[in-house]
Amino acid sequence: MAESAACPAFQLGRPRYEQGSFLGRLRHFADIIDPSTLFVSEQRLKECLKLLDDYKHGELPPGVSDGQLWEAQKIKQAIIHPDTGEKIFMPLRMSGYVPFGTPIVIGLLLPSQTVVSTIIWQWLNQSHNACVNYANRNATKPTPTSKFLQGYVGAVTSAVSIAVGLNVLIKKANRLSPATRMIIQRLVPFPAVASANICNVGLMRHNELSEGIDVLDNNGKVVGSSKIAARHAITETAFTRVVLPMPIFILPPIIMSYLERLRFLQRNRRLLLPVHSLVCLLTFSLSLPLAISLFPQMSQIEVSCLEPEIAMATDCKMVTYNKGL
């Protein structure tokens, strides 16, 4: 019984952990962003794919445990795009988001930013986000490249304009003490990044509001396309994109403002950057799984809340839709 509880029976293509609870989603997404999968060899990947293929065709070798099958599926999902079947470029995998994104976060939160450095770091951040979004896009319904470019340009423009505008205003605020001005200036990246994230979601997915998104019944069959479900999906995604940068860009400046007062760091100024980097890495690592676990990847909504034609097409009381990340 204890083994069964620790490792549930394997189900191909299904999440290992129950998605109806926050803790289950947290464990699920912690697996998805696990950076250890970045070091999986080509040989190990082939072994995992063969194991899953054997399971699918009922040719599983004797002695293979559920734990081995779950691990094989975790590795496959971390490396292989579910729609194209091709390997995702390593820095653009979800498992690489924290390791490759942390240097940019550190740069965004460096004190005493100039206008030029602010523009460069905001541009790098939005470029990284755009590449990750494209690499992990839903490829079942091909999206024109122009949509991604539109979202990218909109995100960069909003992030840079807000960051530069706020920095200029802070420098002109003569009533603020130098220490207060420094702390507020360090918090500027959050509103800039949060607004850019909302802009990116809105521009890239606005067509869903007019066309709707697929909703599925209990058997996974498409019932129809719903504009109301699309509104819910985009709202949930936008909210997640605002919550995600909140601790990343608010906690490190506050923590560093206290740490910088310690005599040890005042005597060893060269350690400030490594300590700052460690604080950013820890907050980023903790914040990402927490934020993306707020809502299930596959969310449910009552049929009575949707369009009449959806209600007429199914006997189910609840339908499912893909929220997106």
Disulfide bonds with the S-S distance in Angstrom:
none
